[in-house]
Amino acid sequence: MKPFPFPFSLSHSLATAAAAAAEAAAAAPPFSNLGCAGAFSVLSRRLARSPRNTDLLRALDTMLAASHLLDPATSLLVLRRLAQWRKLVRAKTLLSALSARSAVPVPFLYSLVLQCLVPLGPIRDVELVWSEVVKDPPHKPFNASDFVVHLARRSANAAEIEGVFRRVSSTRSGLTPRAYSALIGALCRGENPNPVLGRHVLREMEEKGFEADELTYIALFRSFCRIGNPLEADSILRILVERKKHKTDVLIYGDFLYGLCKSGKLREAHKLFDKMSKKDRSFTANTEVVPVLKPGRRVIFQLGSPHLVSEKMAFEAYFRALCGTGRVEEAERLLKDRVMKNSVPDVCVYASFVEALFDAGRVEDAMKFFEAHKNKCGIDGKGIAVALIMGLCNVGRVDEGLQLLYEIVDGQFFPTARVWSRILERFWEEGRVHDAQNLFDELRCGKCGDFARPDSSTYELMIFGLLNKGDTTAAIALLDEMTKKKIRADARLYSAIVRRLYEDGAIEESNKYLNRMIENGILASYSAWEGLVDSMMRS
């Protein structure tokens, strides 16, 4: 670990005695958070050896008397150490000072109680300490349910969300219906959804006497389909149908088709497609009447005629499900059969097939397919070109992709920033810094069209690229530009800046951006702050 005098670095060494250092840090004009942190570092080491030394405790109290001058980052350092020492009275005093001057957002403040001061106790103890810390809140009441809602919306850390739920659940405190629904939604989203735990949360919610809304059930249904578990998806759909919570539409059918294809149940998927396409007369005609569902048979096959789903929509849903799950050969046969019937699919069908060919490693087949269909009557070749460009970037042929991109722009077709960002990302991956900078400048000045103006993901690519190149100054300039343009930068981006400044020895600058993360709610919780700090301590 580097011996920098950072607010949360405990390796800084001072020659003076702990008490004198604490008094000097509190009295020295102008007040320095870094100086105070350095003094606290010495004091913490001495207290670790002599936790009941009255002189050291007196020095600690002298330092805490100036806690109203501490910035949030330094306050968190002190608070964490006080909590570890079990000096909870002093910790609550420091936390009350933070609350009184509204130095941090309320959800983050609550997380300091839940995850720092009372990390293992029951929720009732958390609420008790919270009421002591925030005696006269200038805001509406805030509790564990509100924090769960906040965390479900803001945190990308599924483990943290799950941990908070299990802690609340284990103490039988329960949540509000809104918190349960937000929690289920968070568990069903993201790159690694966990609808199984979401279903467990739903059961607990129902045991508490609450009834979930339609969107909560649909989130579970879609998530089970996404991971390829049609059995659980079917059980959720049964609840939706029996309680008349949702009318089946193309999204329901499309999701279930995807789940069947994902799980390898292709015969069943094709059977469902036939039902949708032919509008089988055995289906109940009146969809307003809830059918009597038979056990042991898929609910979706017992529903009334999907009058909201046209034959064309049925084809697209099935075709895209096949492409999305890597069933390229089956999709190819389906497309040929469709074309033989003189039916022209929409551009999304062709784009999905191009993407599937690239995913299957059939690059040349994708190129040939594009050339064969780009100028056909009724087909928007430029829309297919976007899929081809993305695929070319994925296989390292970025120059071909960029050339094609400029061609469709010349033809008055203007893709969104997502396509340009993929080109930009590839330039950085290949170390082509000059090309990346030139393209970003073109996007920024509008040469690539108004719809291609840099968004948060574009700035993120540039900032991470500049940091990897070692140009911290330019990266910070872009982050500040985002702030001026009111483009939101997430915790991941800020963390990279803070960490790099710390590694470069720019301690005050690093502290400045860390404080911005805390004060503006960019860090969702104390656990997020702790994870960032610990990663820096290990660097």
MARMI-353297 format. One record per residue (C-alpha): residue in one letter; chain; x negated, y, z negated. Coordinates in nm, 4 decimals, decimal comma, always signed. Example, Ala and Ser with C-alpha at 12.3 -4.5 7.8 and 13.67 -1.06 7.14 Angstrom:
2
> a;A;-1,2300;-0,4500;-0,7800;
> s;A;-1,3670;-0,1060;-0,7140;
This chain:
539
> m;A;+0,0000;+0,0000;+0,0000;
> k;A;-0,1321;+0,3456;+0,0907;
> p;A;-0,2060;+0,5701;-0,2100;
> f;A;+0,0005;+0,8668;-0,0877;
> p;A;+0,1650;+1,0924;-0,3490;
> f;A;+0,5130;+1,0215;-0,2108;
> p;A;+0,8116;+1,0625;-0,4462;
> f;A;+0,8699;+0,6911;-0,4694;
> s;A;+0,5022;+0,5826;-0,4626;
> l;A;+0,3919;+0,4592;-0,8031;
> s;A;+0,0247;+0,4233;-0,7044;
> h;A;-0,0747;+0,7910;-0,7365;
> s;A;-0,3301;+0,8462;-1,0084;
> l;A;-0,3696;+1,1595;-1,2196;
> a;A;-0,6597;+1,2290;-1,4544;
> t;A;-0,4580;+1,4104;-1,7188;
> a;A;-0,2601;+1,2498;-1,9946;
> a;A;+0,0986;+1,1562;-1,9218;
> a;A;+0,2568;+1,4093;-2,1545;
> a;A;+0,0401;+1,6961;-2,0312;
> a;A;+0,1064;+1,5995;-1,6720;
> a;A;+0,4804;+1,5959;-1,7305;
> e;A;+0,4777;+1,9374;-1,8982;
> a;A;+0,2538;+2,0838;-1,6267;
> a;A;+0,4761;+1,9475;-1,3525;
> a;A;+0,7837;+2,0991;-1,5161;
> a;A;+0,6222;+2,4371;-1,5830;
> a;A;+0,4003;+2,4890;-1,2790;
> p;A;+0,5254;+2,7620;-1,0440;
> p;A;+0,6510;+2,7004;-0,7874;
> f;A;+0,8238;+2,3779;-0,8784;
> s;A;+0,7000;+2,0806;-0,6752;
> n;A;+0,8998;+1,7611;-0,6355;
> l;A;+0,5869;+1,5813;-0,5209;
> g;A;+0,3949;+1,7044;-0,8237;
> c;A;+0,6730;+1,5930;-1,0522;
> a;A;+0,6785;+1,2554;-0,8823;
> g;A;+0,3049;+1,2207;-0,9325;
> a;A;+0,3367;+1,2977;-1,3007;
> f;A;+0,6226;+1,0514;-1,3299;
> s;A;+0,4066;+0,7856;-1,1646;
> v;A;+0,1484;+0,8177;-1,4393;
> l;A;+0,4142;+0,8282;-1,7057;
> s;A;+0,5875;+0,5181;-1,5731;
> r;A;+0,2670;+0,3158;-1,5832;
> r;A;+0,1975;+0,4229;-1,9401;
> l;A;+0,5535;+0,3501;-2,0496;
> a;A;+0,5305;+0,0055;-1,8911;
> r;A;+0,2470;-0,0688;-2,1339;
> s;A;+0,3999;+0,1120;-2,4332;
> p;A;+0,7779;+0,1312;-2,3825;
> r;A;+0,8479;+0,2566;-2,7376;
> n;A;+0,5731;+0,5145;-2,7640;
> t;A;+0,7450;+0,8242;-2,9030;
> d;A;+0,5009;+1,0678;-2,7434;
> l;A;+0,5583;+0,9147;-2,4010;
> l;A;+0,9354;+0,9145;-2,4481;
> r;A;+0,9176;+1,2786;-2,5526;
> a;A;+0,7206;+1,3528;-2,2369;
> l;A;+0,9855;+1,1701;-2,0349;
> d;A;+1,2614;+1,3807;-2,1880;
> t;A;+1,0623;+1,6960;-2,1151;
> m;A;+1,0428;+1,5935;-1,7524;
> l;A;+1,4132;+1,5064;-1,7347;
> a;A;+1,4970;+1,8505;-1,8726;
> a;A;+1,3991;+1,9790;-1,5281;
> s;A;+1,6089;+1,7168;-1,3475;
> h;A;+1,8335;+1,9877;-1,2050;
> l;A;+1,5349;+2,0968;-0,9954;
> l;A;+1,4685;+1,7531;-0,8492;
> d;A;+1,5670;+1,6814;-0,4919;
> p;A;+1,7769;+1,3672;-0,4254;
> a;A;+1,4809;+1,1566;-0,3058;
> t;A;+1,2784;+1,2260;-0,6203;
> s;A;+1,5859;+1,1812;-0,8391;
> l;A;+1,6411;+0,8343;-0,6948;
> l;A;+1,2830;+0,7361;-0,7745;
> v;A;+1,3273;+0,8396;-1,1352;
> l;A;+1,6741;+0,6856;-1,1564;
> r;A;+1,5560;+0,3485;-1,0310;
> r;A;+1,2766;+0,3360;-1,2866;
> l;A;+1,5078;+0,4418;-1,5704;
> a;A;+1,7527;+0,1675;-1,4741;
> q;A;+1,4722;-0,0894;-1,4705;
> w;A;+1,3663;+0,0227;-1,8182;
> r;A;+1,7316;+0,0022;-1,9314;
> k;A;+1,7182;+0,3692;-2,0355;
> l;A;+2,0828;+0,4018;-1,9343;
> v;A;+2,1657;+0,7117;-2,1398;
> r;A;+1,8894;+0,9043;-1,9678;
> a;A;+1,9866;+0,7537;-1,6317;
> k;A;+2,3477;+0,8658;-1,6733;
> t;A;+2,2288;+1,2154;-1,7642;
> l;A;+2,0254;+1,2335;-1,4445;
> l;A;+2,3158;+1,0985;-1,2418;
> s;A;+2,5521;+1,3527;-1,3962;
> a;A;+2,3152;+1,6286;-1,2866;
> l;A;+2,3263;+1,4976;-0,9301;
> s;A;+2,7045;+1,4843;-0,9448;
> a;A;+2,7432;+1,8316;-1,0938;
> r;A;+2,5551;+2,0005;-0,8102;
> s;A;+2,7124;+1,7825;-0,5385;
> a;A;+2,3652;+1,6862;-0,4186;
> v;A;+2,4776;+1,3582;-0,2608;
> p;A;+2,8046;+1,2349;-0,1035;
> v;A;+3,0514;+1,0726;-0,3398;
> p;A;+3,0308;+0,7195;-0,1864;
> f;A;+2,6519;+0,7235;-0,2211;
> l;A;+2,6839;+0,8516;-0,5764;
> y;A;+2,9206;+0,5650;-0,6586;
> s;A;+2,6718;+0,3163;-0,5128;
> l;A;+2,4108;+0,4451;-0,7595;
> v;A;+2,6344;+0,3249;-1,0412;
> l;A;+2,7413;+0,0014;-0,8739;
> q;A;+2,4038;-0,1078;-0,7353;
> c;A;+2,1496;+0,0654;-0,9599;
> l;A;+2,2815;+0,1373;-1,3087;
> v;A;+2,5211;-0,1596;-1,3363;
> p;A;+2,3904;-0,3998;-1,0696;
> l;A;+2,5219;-0,7181;-1,2318;
> g;A;+2,8035;-0,6140;-1,4636;
> p;A;+3,1758;-0,6519;-1,3971;
> i;A;+3,3575;-0,3840;-1,2003;
> r;A;+3,5334;-0,2564;-1,5121;
> d;A;+3,1888;-0,1651;-1,6530;
> v;A;+3,1045;+0,0111;-1,3275;
> e;A;+3,4262;+0,2113;-1,3453;
> l;A;+3,3567;+0,3006;-1,7084;
> v;A;+3,0081;+0,4342;-1,6317;
> w;A;+3,1454;+0,6128;-1,3259;
> s;A;+3,4032;+0,7937;-1,5380;
> e;A;+3,1270;+0,9008;-1,7788;
> v;A;+2,9028;+1,0273;-1,4994;
> v;A;+3,1731;+1,2149;-1,3072;
> k;A;+3,3764;+1,3700;-1,5874;
> d;A;+3,5289;+1,6579;-1,3913;
> p;A;+3,5195;+1,5445;-1,0284;
> p;A;+3,5666;+1,8193;-0,7675;
> h;A;+3,7080;+1,5516;-0,5421;
> k;A;+3,9819;+1,2936;-0,5435;
> p;A;+3,9333;+0,9779;-0,7543;
> f;A;+3,6919;+0,7208;-0,6124;
> n;A;+3,6714;+0,3537;-0,7061;
> a;A;+3,5468;+0,0125;-0,5918;
> s;A;+3,8160;-0,0179;-0,3243;
> d;A;+3,7177;+0,3186;-0,1773;
> f;A;+3,3543;+0,2108;-0,1733;
> v;A;+3,4412;-0,1120;+0,0086;
> v;A;+3,6264;+0,0897;+0,2740;
> h;A;+3,3262;+0,3223;+0,3061;
> l;A;+3,0820;+0,0341;+0,3318;
> a;A;+3,2963;-0,1531;+0,5838;
> r;A;+3,2990;+0,1511;+0,8101;
> r;A;+2,9393;+0,2631;+0,7700;
> s;A;+2,7118;-0,0277;+0,6878;
> a;A;+2,5727;-0,2648;+0,9477;
> n;A;+2,4400;-0,4900;+0,6713;
> a;A;+2,6832;-0,7808;+0,6567;
> a;A;+2,5032;-0,9286;+0,3558;
> e;A;+2,5602;-0,6107;+0,1547;
> i;A;+2,9296;-0,6013;+0,2456;
> e;A;+2,9700;-0,9670;+0,1530;
> g;A;+2,7820;-0,9167;-0,1741;
> v;A;+3,0067;-0,6313;-0,2848;
> f;A;+3,3188;-0,8334;-0,2036;
> r;A;+3,2017;-1,1422;-0,3938;
> r;A;+3,1176;-0,9264;-0,6921;
> v;A;+3,4603;-0,7642;-0,6945;
> s;A;+3,6301;-1,0986;-0,6323;
> s;A;+3,4414;-1,2800;-0,9091;
> t;A;+3,5628;-1,0350;-1,1734;
> r;A;+3,9266;-1,0644;-1,0624;
> s;A;+3,9417;-0,6889;-1,0245;
> g;A;+4,0959;-0,7065;-0,6811;
> l;A;+4,1073;-0,4463;-0,4070;
> t;A;+4,3721;-0,2296;-0,2489;
> p;A;+4,5404;-0,3537;+0,0724;
> r;A;+4,3473;-0,0885;+0,2659;
> a;A;+4,0160;-0,2142;+0,1278;
> y;A;+4,0994;-0,5781;+0,2038;
> s;A;+4,1906;-0,4886;+0,5630;
> a;A;+3,8750;-0,2805;+0,6115;
> l;A;+3,6645;-0,5627;+0,4713;
> i;A;+3,8201;-0,8210;+0,7043;
> g;A;+3,7658;-0,5897;+0,9998;
> a;A;+3,3985;-0,5431;+0,9105;
> l;A;+3,3457;-0,9184;+0,8762;
> c;A;+3,5006;-0,9770;+1,2175;
> r;A;+3,2869;-0,7184;+1,3978;
> g;A;+2,9175;-0,6964;+1,4759;
> e;A;+2,6691;-0,9213;+1,6463;
> n;A;+2,7148;-1,2007;+1,3918;
> p;A;+3,0819;-1,2006;+1,2914;
> n;A;+3,1963;-1,4108;+0,9983;
> p;A;+3,5703;-1,4686;+1,0472;
> v;A;+3,5555;-1,7701;+0,8149;
> l;A;+3,4795;-1,5400;+0,5230;
> g;A;+3,7337;-1,2962;+0,6657;
> r;A;+3,9966;-1,5694;+0,6416;
> h;A;+3,8956;-1,6292;+0,2804;
> v;A;+3,9428;-1,2577;+0,2095;
> l;A;+4,2856;-1,2756;+0,3747;
> r;A;+4,3898;-1,5617;+0,1463;
> e;A;+4,2814;-1,3667;-0,1605;
> m;A;+4,4700;-1,0651;-0,0308;
> e;A;+4,7873;-1,2699;+0,0052;
> e;A;+4,7391;-1,4267;-0,3387;
> k;A;+4,7388;-1,0743;-0,4816;
> g;A;+5,0811;-1,0218;-0,3257;
> f;A;+4,9664;-0,8005;-0,0374;
> e;A;+5,0643;-0,8505;+0,3252;
> a;A;+4,8100;-0,7838;+0,5979;
> d;A;+4,9059;-0,5707;+0,8949;
> e;A;+4,9063;-0,6712;+1,2605;
> l;A;+4,5606;-0,5302;+1,3358;
> t;A;+4,4034;-0,7363;+1,0583;
> y;A;+4,5428;-1,0607;+1,1987;
> i;A;+4,4415;-0,9666;+1,5523;
> a;A;+4,0864;-0,8895;+1,4346;
> l;A;+4,0640;-1,2380;+1,2826;
> f;A;+4,2186;-1,3999;+1,5896;
> r;A;+3,9789;-1,2295;+1,8301;
> s;A;+3,6777;-1,3043;+1,6114;
> f;A;+3,7583;-1,6768;+1,5932;
> c;A;+3,8005;-1,6779;+1,9710;
> r;A;+3,4706;-1,4996;+2,0131;
> i;A;+3,2750;-1,7604;+1,8162;
> g;A;+3,4495;-2,0449;+1,9978;
> n;A;+3,6802;-2,1718;+1,7236;
> p;A;+4,0213;-2,2086;+1,8925;
> l;A;+4,1555;-2,4197;+1,6046;
> e;A;+4,1318;-2,1351;+1,3521;
> a;A;+4,2382;-1,8825;+1,6159;
> d;A;+4,5496;-2,0904;+1,6769;
> s;A;+4,6347;-2,0930;+1,3065;
> i;A;+4,6110;-1,7122;+1,2947;
> l;A;+4,8253;-1,6837;+1,6068;
> r;A;+5,0870;-1,9040;+1,4409;
> i;A;+5,1153;-1,6527;+1,1568;
> l;A;+5,1433;-1,3643;+1,4031;
> v;A;+5,4230;-1,5343;+1,5936;
> e;A;+5,6189;-1,6624;+1,2942;
> r;A;+5,6130;-1,3237;+1,1264;
> k;A;+5,6922;-1,1409;+1,4510;
> k;A;+5,3862;-0,9229;+1,4047;
> h;A;+5,2759;-0,9063;+1,7676;
> k;A;+5,4038;-0,9629;+2,1187;
> t;A;+5,1671;-1,1719;+2,3247;
> d;A;+4,9928;-0,9786;+2,5985;
> v;A;+4,7005;-1,0302;+2,8348;
> l;A;+4,4500;-0,9584;+2,5567;
> i;A;+4,5816;-1,2432;+2,3430;
> y;A;+4,5736;-1,4844;+2,6364;
> g;A;+4,2342;-1,3578;+2,7503;
> d;A;+4,0797;-1,3976;+2,4071;
> f;A;+4,2163;-1,7490;+2,3677;
> l;A;+4,0944;-1,8458;+2,7145;
> y;A;+3,7495;-1,7231;+2,6145;
> g;A;+3,7611;-1,9259;+2,2928;
> l;A;+3,8572;-2,2414;+2,4816;
> c;A;+3,5794;-2,1903;+2,7372;
> k;A;+3,3281;-2,1091;+2,4636;
> s;A;+3,4103;-2,4319;+2,2824;
> g;A;+3,3871;-2,6357;+2,6038;
> k;A;+3,7589;-2,7141;+2,6281;
> l;A;+3,7716;-2,6359;+2,9995;
> r;A;+4,0620;-2,8646;+3,0878;
> e;A;+4,2775;-2,7006;+2,8251;
> a;A;+4,1684;-2,3556;+2,9449;
> h;A;+4,2659;-2,4402;+3,3025;
> k;A;+4,5992;-2,5743;+3,1820;
> l;A;+4,6683;-2,2456;+3,0051;
> f;A;+4,5703;-2,0536;+3,3179;
> d;A;+4,8201;-2,2589;+3,5191;
> k;A;+5,0915;-2,1808;+3,2658;
> m;A;+5,0145;-1,8108;+3,2875;
> s;A;+4,9934;-1,8055;+3,6672;
> k;A;+5,2986;-2,0126;+3,7508;
> k;A;+5,5219;-1,8695;+3,4773;
> d;A;+5,6235;-2,2228;+3,3875;
> r;A;+6,0029;-2,2417;+3,3543;
> s;A;+5,9709;-2,4613;+3,0479;
> f;A;+5,8670;-2,1482;+2,8593;
> t;A;+6,1363;-1,9714;+2,6605;
> a;A;+6,2636;-1,6798;+2,8646;
> n;A;+6,3597;-1,4536;+2,5751;
> t;A;+6,0378;-1,3398;+2,4074;
> e;A;+6,2316;-1,1395;+2,1494;
> v;A;+6,3382;-1,4656;+1,9846;
> v;A;+6,0773;-1,6297;+1,7630;
> p;A;+6,0296;-1,9844;+1,8947;
> v;A;+6,0470;-2,2793;+1,6595;
> l;A;+5,6823;-2,3798;+1,6610;
> k;A;+5,6004;-2,7474;+1,6535;
> p;A;+5,3086;-2,8610;+1,4394;
> g;A;+5,0126;-3,0255;+1,6077;
> r;A;+5,0443;-2,8327;+1,9334;
> r;A;+4,8725;-2,5125;+2,0362;
> v;A;+5,0926;-2,2153;+1,9580;
> i;A;+4,9994;-2,0359;+2,2781;
> f;A;+5,1521;-2,3181;+2,4844;
> q;A;+5,4813;-2,2846;+2,2962;
> l;A;+5,5304;-1,9141;+2,3533;
> g;A;+5,7822;-1,7545;+2,5810;
> s;A;+5,6965;-1,6573;+2,9363;
> p;A;+5,4176;-1,3994;+2,9252;
> h;A;+5,6183;-1,1401;+3,1169;
> l;A;+5,3553;-0,8792;+3,0396;
> v;A;+5,0900;-1,0866;+3,2198;
> s;A;+5,0909;-1,0808;+3,5993;
> e;A;+4,9351;-1,3558;+3,8097;
> k;A;+4,6499;-1,1218;+3,8962;
> m;A;+4,5860;-1,0437;+3,5301;
> a;A;+4,5918;-1,4137;+3,4466;
> f;A;+4,3281;-1,4840;+3,7114;
> e;A;+4,1027;-1,2029;+3,5903;
> a;A;+4,1298;-1,3127;+3,2269;
> y;A;+4,0427;-1,6740;+3,3100;
> f;A;+3,7658;-1,5808;+3,5526;
> r;A;+3,5981;-1,3422;+3,3112;
> a;A;+3,6247;-1,5990;+3,0321;
> l;A;+3,4397;-1,8495;+3,2506;
> c;A;+3,1724;-1,5952;+3,3436;
> g;A;+3,1326;-1,4723;+2,9875;
> t;A;+3,0661;-1,8231;+2,8576;
> g;A;+2,8193;-1,9222;+3,1302;
> r;A;+3,0580;-2,1437;+3,3319;
> v;A;+2,9272;-2,0074;+3,6615;
> e;A;+3,0091;-2,3042;+3,8842;
> e;A;+3,3685;-2,3197;+3,7623;
> a;A;+3,4024;-1,9446;+3,8132;
> e;A;+3,2591;-1,9717;+4,1648;
> r;A;+3,5124;-2,2381;+4,2618;
> l;A;+3,7957;-2,0309;+4,1172;
> l;A;+3,6849;-1,7219;+4,3091;
> k;A;+3,6568;-1,9086;+4,6402;
> d;A;+4,0045;-2,0494;+4,5913;
> r;A;+4,1367;-1,7010;+4,5228;
> v;A;+3,9732;-1,5509;+4,8321;
> m;A;+4,1063;-1,8337;+5,0512;
> k;A;+4,4564;-1,7231;+4,9502;
> n;A;+4,3790;-1,3784;+5,0998;
> s;A;+4,3840;-1,2165;+4,7589;
> v;A;+4,1271;-0,9443;+4,6884;
> p;A;+4,0205;-0,9423;+4,3225;
> d;A;+3,9377;-0,6181;+4,1441;
> v;A;+3,5813;-0,4950;+4,1169;
> c;A;+3,5594;-0,6148;+3,7536;
> v;A;+3,5847;-0,9729;+3,8802;
> y;A;+3,2930;-0,9330;+4,1189;
> a;A;+3,0883;-0,7467;+3,8576;
> s;A;+3,1488;-1,0248;+3,6032;
> f;A;+3,0323;-1,2833;+3,8541;
> v;A;+2,7132;-1,0888;+3,9317;
> e;A;+2,6381;-1,0668;+3,5587;
> a;A;+2,6999;-1,4402;+3,5183;
> l;A;+2,4644;-1,5218;+3,8069;
> f;A;+2,1874;-1,3167;+3,6470;
> d;A;+2,2495;-1,4805;+3,3089;
> a;A;+2,2171;-1,8192;+3,4780;
> g;A;+1,8862;-1,7186;+3,6383;
> r;A;+2,0323;-1,7153;+3,9897;
> v;A;+1,8887;-1,3756;+4,0825;
> e;A;+1,8702;-1,4258;+4,4579;
> d;A;+2,2252;-1,5612;+4,4634;
> a;A;+2,3376;-1,2436;+4,2868;
> m;A;+2,1587;-1,0301;+4,5479;
> k;A;+2,3151;-1,2247;+4,8347;
> f;A;+2,6589;-1,2049;+4,6765;
> f;A;+2,6294;-0,8284;+4,6460;
> e;A;+2,5165;-0,7852;+5,0065;
> a;A;+2,8021;-1,0040;+5,1283;
> h;A;+3,0742;-0,8185;+4,9394;
> k;A;+2,9637;-0,4566;+4,8987;
> n;A;+3,1176;-0,3344;+5,2252;
> k;A;+3,4260;-0,5544;+5,2404;
> c;A;+3,7622;-0,3865;+5,2761;
> g;A;+3,9308;-0,3131;+4,9454;
> i;A;+3,6177;-0,3699;+4,7367;
> d;A;+3,4372;-0,0924;+4,5506;
> g;A;+3,0787;-0,1902;+4,6265;
> k;A;+2,9401;+0,0793;+4,3995;
> g;A;+3,1113;-0,0757;+4,0995;
> i;A;+2,9462;-0,4093;+4,1792;
> a;A;+2,6159;-0,2269;+4,2269;
> v;A;+2,6198;-0,1187;+3,8623;
> a;A;+2,6253;-0,4830;+3,7509;
> l;A;+2,3433;-0,5589;+3,9945;
> i;A;+2,1338;-0,2691;+3,8627;
> m;A;+2,1699;-0,3898;+3,5041;
> g;A;+2,0771;-0,7415;+3,6094;
> l;A;+1,7694;-0,6256;+3,8016;
> c;A;+1,6503;-0,4361;+3,4950;
> n;A;+1,6952;-0,7462;+3,2818;
> v;A;+1,4671;-0,9502;+3,5100;
> g;A;+1,1971;-0,6833;+3,5352;
> r;A;+1,2840;-0,5397;+3,8770;
> v;A;+1,3538;-0,1903;+3,7523;
> d;A;+1,2284;-0,0074;+4,0628;
> e;A;+1,4794;-0,1905;+4,2814;
> g;A;+1,7483;-0,1101;+4,0294;
> l;A;+1,6549;+0,2592;+4,0216;
> q;A;+1,6498;+0,2806;+4,4016;
> l;A;+1,9984;+0,1303;+4,4184;
> l;A;+2,1139;+0,3662;+4,1436;
> y;A;+1,9978;+0,6720;+4,3377;
> e;A;+2,1727;+0,5375;+4,6479;
> i;A;+2,5127;+0,5140;+4,4804;
> v;A;+2,4643;+0,8582;+4,3231;
> d;A;+2,3966;+0,9977;+4,6713;
> g;A;+2,7257;+0,8349;+4,7690;
> q;A;+2,9039;+1,0450;+4,5040;
> f;A;+2,9401;+0,7628;+4,2513;
> f;A;+2,8135;+0,8682;+3,9095;
> p;A;+2,7545;+0,5904;+3,6544;
> t;A;+2,7621;+0,6685;+3,2843;
> a;A;+2,4592;+0,7208;+3,0609;
> r;A;+2,4620;+0,3492;+2,9723;
> v;A;+2,3254;+0,2528;+3,3144;
> w;A;+2,0585;+0,5227;+3,3147;
> s;A;+1,9633;+0,4267;+2,9599;
> r;A;+1,8927;+0,0700;+3,0706;
> i;A;+1,6514;+0,2028;+3,3343;
> l;A;+1,4928;+0,4242;+3,0699;
> e;A;+1,4625;+0,1339;+2,8284;
> r;A;+1,2896;-0,0764;+3,0907;
> f;A;+1,0383;+0,2002;+3,1626;
> w;A;+0,9419;+0,2065;+2,7951;
> e;A;+0,9196;-0,1731;+2,7830;
> e;A;+0,6748;-0,1636;+3,0746;
> g;A;+0,4719;+0,1212;+2,9259;
> r;A;+0,5698;+0,3685;+3,1988;
> v;A;+0,5814;+0,6720;+2,9722;
> h;A;+0,5589;+0,9346;+3,2483;
> d;A;+0,8477;+0,7777;+3,4421;
> a;A;+1,0574;+0,7562;+3,1258;
> q;A;+0,9972;+1,1212;+3,0410;
> n;A;+1,0771;+1,2370;+3,3960;
> l;A;+1,4020;+1,0399;+3,4060;
> f;A;+1,5059;+1,1719;+3,0642;
> d;A;+1,4397;+1,5289;+3,1795;
> e;A;+1,6581;+1,4698;+3,4870;
> l;A;+1,9384;+1,3379;+3,2682;
> r;A;+1,9060;+1,6269;+3,0266;
> c;A;+1,9317;+1,8957;+3,2952;
> g;A;+2,2279;+1,7262;+3,4674;
> k;A;+2,0585;+1,6136;+3,7898;
> c;A;+2,2116;+1,2677;+3,7526;
> g;A;+2,5680;+1,3931;+3,7054;
> d;A;+2,7678;+1,5279;+3,4140;
> f;A;+2,8763;+1,1780;+3,3090;
> a;A;+2,5121;+1,0765;+3,2689;
> r;A;+2,4154;+1,3375;+3,0106;
> p;A;+2,2006;+1,1851;+2,7337;
> d;A;+2,4020;+1,0335;+2,4510;
> s;A;+2,2907;+0,8966;+2,1154;
> s;A;+2,1585;+0,5732;+2,2687;
> t;A;+1,9540;+0,7669;+2,5273;
> y;A;+1,7917;+0,9822;+2,2601;
> e;A;+1,7323;+0,6739;+2,0490;
> l;A;+1,5405;+0,5056;+2,3315;
> m;A;+1,3236;+0,8127;+2,3807;
> i;A;+1,2519;+0,8584;+2,0107;
> f;A;+1,1583;+0,4946;+1,9521;
> g;A;+0,9448;+0,5009;+2,2668;
> l;A;+0,7603;+0,8130;+2,1527;
> l;A;+0,7065;+0,6673;+1,8051;
> n;A;+0,5612;+0,3484;+1,9528;
> k;A;+0,3341;+0,5656;+2,1668;
> g;A;+0,2214;+0,7525;+1,8563;
> d;A;+0,3732;+1,0888;+1,9495;
> t;A;+0,5526;+1,1603;+1,6222;
> t;A;+0,5798;+1,5345;+1,6869;
> a;A;+0,7720;+1,4864;+2,0126;
> a;A;+0,9961;+1,2247;+1,8491;
> i;A;+1,0865;+1,4644;+1,5666;
> a;A;+1,1565;+1,7417;+1,8182;
> l;A;+1,4122;+1,5165;+1,9904;
> l;A;+1,5708;+1,4226;+1,6576;
> d;A;+1,6094;+1,7907;+1,5717;
> e;A;+1,7549;+1,8492;+1,9191;
> m;A;+2,0157;+1,5827;+1,8472;
> t;A;+2,1072;+1,7646;+1,5266;
> k;A;+2,1491;+2,0962;+1,7085;
> k;A;+2,3669;+1,9332;+1,9737;
> k;A;+2,5693;+1,7539;+1,7027;
> i;A;+2,4765;+1,4134;+1,8441;
> r;A;+2,4861;+1,1678;+1,5568;
> a;A;+2,1627;+0,9862;+1,4722;
> d;A;+2,2052;+0,6671;+1,2719;
> a;A;+2,0136;+0,5396;+0,9698;
> r;A;+1,7961;+0,3139;+1,1838;
> l;A;+1,6628;+0,6110;+1,3795;
> y;A;+1,6024;+0,8305;+1,0762;
> s;A;+1,4352;+0,5419;+0,8937;
> a;A;+1,1854;+0,5021;+1,1767;
> i;A;+1,0996;+0,8735;+1,1567;
> v;A;+1,0658;+0,8711;+0,7774;
> r;A;+0,8520;+0,5574;+0,7829;
> r;A;+0,6192;+0,6886;+1,0546;
> l;A;+0,5670;+1,0222;+0,8792;
> y;A;+0,4830;+0,8353;+0,5604;
> e;A;+0,2340;+0,6140;+0,7420;
> d;A;+0,0766;+0,9232;+0,9028;
> g;A;+0,0318;+1,0866;+0,5630;
> a;A;+0,2850;+1,3649;+0,6311;
> i;A;+0,4403;+1,3180;+0,2898;
> e;A;+0,6356;+1,6416;+0,2610;
> e;A;+0,7858;+1,6003;+0,6087;
> s;A;+0,8776;+1,2404;+0,5319;
> n;A;+1,0411;+1,3523;+0,2086;
> k;A;+1,2334;+1,6224;+0,3970;
> y;A;+1,3959;+1,3748;+0,6359;
> l;A;+1,4599;+1,1233;+0,3598;
> n;A;+1,6500;+1,3921;+0,1712;
> r;A;+1,8463;+1,4717;+0,4848;
> m;A;+1,9463;+1,1053;+0,5096;
> i;A;+2,0726;+1,1044;+0,1517;
> e;A;+2,2450;+1,4429;+0,1513;
> n;A;+2,4232;+1,3935;+0,4850;
> g;A;+2,5451;+1,0409;+0,4134;
> i;A;+2,3254;+0,8820;+0,6803;
> l;A;+2,2223;+0,6227;+0,4249;
> a;A;+2,5393;+0,4355;+0,3344;
> s;A;+2,4359;+0,3229;-0,0117;
> y;A;+2,1681;+0,2886;-0,2764;
> s;A;+2,0859;-0,0587;-0,1424;
> a;A;+2,0132;+0,0922;+0,1989;
> w;A;+1,7831;+0,3503;+0,0369;
> e;A;+1,6092;+0,0818;-0,1667;
> g;A;+1,5543;-0,1350;+0,1405;
> l;A;+1,3931;+0,1567;+0,3253;
> v;A;+1,1719;+0,2533;+0,0317;
> d;A;+1,0558;-0,1026;-0,0339;
> s;A;+0,9653;-0,1506;+0,3328;
> m;A;+0,7506;+0,1640;+0,3160;
> m;A;+0,5821;+0,0508;-0,0045;
> r;A;+0,4790;-0,2695;+0,1731;
> s;A;+0,3350;-0,0893;+0,4762;
